[in-house]
């Protein structure tokens, strides 16, 4: 896994969601659901692959926003949380782009 592959993976999910709905709020909810069910979130080794090989700035921000400094999470749990945050942010970003293009058309 690398940044390009992760972006393409997330873009594909966003495109699928956008094909299923014309409502941005519904699409954004689906982005959360699809992120939460992603193989890169539910399997520790895949979450580690994302965290170790991709830019996870958005995932780290997500973790910081959701958990205090005194969290009691394991390394595996932290990796899945960061992978979720990164994937969700990338899907949402692509959805925003798709819906903006729709509105402009």
Buried (B, 14 or more C-beta within 10 A) or exposed (E): BEBEEBBEBBBEBBBEBBEEBEEBEEBBEBBEEBBEEBEBBEBBEBBBBBBEEBEBEBBBBBBEEEBEEEEEEEEEBBBBBBBBBBBBBBBBBBBBEBBEEEEEE
